[in-house]
Amino acid sequence: RLSIFLAPLCIRDDALVGPLATTPAPHPTVHVFGRADEYLFFQRAAAGRTPPEEYYEAPVLLEHGEGHQLPSPGLPQSKAIYERIAAEMRFRCGLDRRGPPRTA
């Protein structure tokens, strides 16, 4: 019902891209990136590749100021990120019909 990608990489093997190369999948996704991640360049568009969120319709993108990790509880935006992920999960699993907020 929902995929959550934490520090996802772009697809680097053309044989695996398949139909995602021309048509975004209608599957809901959440993508969480750390702006200080040493792999951020490779996650976003390594060697001219398509960023991972572009393979899906209406992806939710969340960023934090740390590196290749989940956001630490002490960061100001951590609570908002975790609450948004939980809200997306509740909505996609049918536990909350209102839907998640549109900002993180």
HELIX and SHEET records of a PDB file:
HELIX    1   1 ASP A   14  VAL A   17  1                                   4    
HELIX    2   2 GLY A   18  ALA A   21  5                                   4    
HELIX    3   3 LEU A   40  ALA A   45  1                                   6    
HELIX    4   4 ALA A   46  GLY A   48  5                                   3    
HELIX    5   5 PRO A   52  TYR A   55  5                                   4    
HELIX    6   6 SER A   78  ARG A   92  1                                  15    
SHEET    1   A 3 SER A   3  LEU A   6  0                                        
SHEET    2   A 3 THR A  29  GLY A  34  1                                        
SHEET    3   A 3 VAL A  60  HIS A  64  1                                        
END                                                                             
